[in-house]
Amino acid sequence: MIEVTDVSKKYGATTALEGVTFSAPSGAVTGFLGPNGAGKTTTLRILLGLASPDTGTALIDGRRYADLPAPRRVVGAVIDSMGFDPGRTGRDHLRVVARAAGIARKRVDEVLDFVDLTGAADRAAGGYSQGMRQRLSLASALLGDPQVLLLDEPANGLDPAGMAWLRSLLSDWAAQGRTVLFSSHVLTEVEFVADRIVIIDRGRVVREGSAQDLYGSDRAVVVRSENCDGIERLATGKGWTVRRDGSDRLVIRGATSAAVGAAVAGSGIALTELSSETSTRSLEDLFLDLTTTEAHA
């Protein structure tokens, strides 16, 4: 289990994390989402002991990463900063990692086969495609047969077949009672596989919960108008959640269609559509409602 409690981190005058608290339980796949610069990678680096929090704790099975007796046997990680020597073969890279972690040499061949890199294992890793490099990183994470997988954008560079394979891997790992925490910007992939969702924005957790609870059935009011800007200002002023859907269409949550219609009529704005619909809310809708979409420092 992963437990992050009241973690804050500053780099100079920049606040990267502020009071971040969430958990990723055993037996579940937890998706960790946020815009660029929201604090995802900083959080993962703190969990892996690559950065120190100013306040708070980040624990894996009740311990800091640095206090784990055999960390690679407990945690398998993929993070951008964990590179490899481009002149070394994929097989040799894994052998070096296995030797340093006290892992049997035969495990190297097992994970190479598992990630479908056996045919390229004796080529220099610097010549690998992005997808192959990602598979090599995953192979390194799996060497210790860990109880916890902590992955930063693990789908980067994978083709559709590779992404389907990754989904299966994450689901199977969690089904064995292990812990999976992964960040991703591919929201459809997260929807396919995540049991739990943590959304972070500007260094703060803005939503956490089961996938079912976060984006189950939801009622929305749909309006069309030539003056969407005016309606958006009106709705925001009333505390309703508003999302643009094209140049003349808004999706409003937090109000009934009658309330929206009355408010718009009172403002003198003409509508070309006012409707109410109940549907399964997508993760993309939730993400856009809760976060800003521009990149942050």
Order of alpha helices (4+ residues) and beta strands (2+ residues): beta-beta-beta-alpha-beta-alpha-beta-alpha-alpha-alpha-beta-alpha-beta-alpha-beta-beta-alpha-beta-alpha-beta-beta-alpha-beta-alpha
